[in-house]
Amino acid sequence: MGITLDESGPQAVIGLNGEVDISSAAELKALLLRALNSGKKVRVSLDKTTVLDVTAVELLWAAEREGNKAGVGFSLAGPALAEVSAALSVAGLDLQQLIVSADAR
């Protein structure tokens, strides 16, 4: 499991690797806030994510809302495993709108 933040480009890119659950919630929240406060569009990469628990899904849901409210934008980069996509969909995130294909990165 690991969470990374790369702010070196035109976007703030958060990479989620492996299981992202309650044990990494504080780290994910801190990096999402930092990315949102950077003023750059925020992109969360899900291609190495194997599990998102409800805590992680709630944080991504809130970040998507805050990113849009602040006008910086928020997207998810896939492809994502079916289980990860299902967890996000249940939370009400519009995957068709938010997931960006690997080609568009």
C-alpha positions in Angstrom: 0.0 0.0 0.0 1.2 3.5 -0.8 -0.1 6.9 -1.6 2.0 9.4 -3.6 1.6 13.0 -4.7 3.4 14.4 -7.7 3.0 18.2 -8.1 5.8 18.6 -10.6 3.6 18.9 -13.7 0.5 20.9 -14.7 -1.7 18.7 -12.5 -1.4 17.4 -9.0 -1.4 13.6 -9.4 -2.2 11.3 -6.5 -1.2 7.7 -7.0 -3.0 5.0 -5.0 -1.2 1.7 -4.8 -2.6 -1.6 -3.4 -5.2 -1.5 -0.6 -6.3 2.0 0.4 -8.3 1.6 3.7 -8.9 3.2 7.1 -5.2 2.7 8.0 -4.2 5.1 5.2 -7.1 7.5 5.5 -5.2 10.3 7.3 -2.5 10.2 4.7 -4.9 10.2 1.8 -6.9 13.1 3.3 -3.7 15.1 3.9 -2.5 14.6 0.3 -6.0 15.3 -1.2 -6.1 18.6 0.7 -2.6 19.5 -0.3 -3.4 18.7 -4.0 -6.7 20.7 -3.9 -4.9 23.7 -2.3 -2.2 23.6 -5.0 -4.6 25.4 -7.4 -3.9 22.7 -10.0 -6.4 20.2 -11.4 -6.3 17.1 -9.3 -6.0 13.6 -10.8 -6.2 10.4 -8.8 -4.5 7.4 -10.5 -6.4 4.1 -9.7 -4.5 1.7 -12.1 -2.5 0.2 -9.2 -5.3 0.2 -6.7 -6.6 -3.2 -5.6 -9.1 -2.2 -2.8 -10.8 1.0 -1.8 -12.7 0.8 1.5 -15.6 3.0 2.4 -13.3 5.6 4.1 -11.2 6.0 1.0 -14.3 6.2 -1.2 -15.8 8.9 1.0 -12.6 10.9 0.9 -12.5 10.7 -2.9 -16.2 11.7 -3.1 -15.5 14.7 -0.9 -12.4 15.7 -2.9 -14.4 15.5 -6.1 -17.0 17.9 -4.7 -14.4 20.3 -3.3 -12.4 20.3 -6.5 -15.4 21.2 -8.5 -16.6 23.8 -6.0 -13.1 25.4 -5.9 -13.0 25.4 -9.7 -9.7 23.4 -9.9 -11.3 20.2 -11.2 -10.9 16.6 -10.2 -10.6 13.4 -12.2 -9.8 9.7 -11.7 -7.4 8.0 -14.0 -7.9 4.3 -14.9 -8.2 1.6 -15.8 -9.6 0.6 -12.4 -10.4 -3.0 -11.3 -14.1 -3.8 -11.4 -14.2 -3.9 -7.6 -12.7 -0.4 -7.3 -15.1 1.0 -10.0 -18.1 -0.6 -8.3 -17.1 1.0 -4.9 -16.9 4.4 -6.5 -20.1 4.0 -8.4 -22.0 3.1 -5.3 -20.8 6.3 -3.7 -22.4 8.3 -6.6 -19.2 9.2 -8.4 -20.0 9.5 -12.2 -17.3 7.2 -13.5 -17.9 8.0 -17.1 -17.2 11.6 -16.4 -14.4 11.2 -13.9 -12.3 8.3 -15.2 -9.8 9.3 -17.8 -8.3 6.7 -20.0 -4.6 5.9 -19.8 -4.2 7.5 -23.3 -5.4 10.9 -22.0 -2.9 11.1 -19.1 
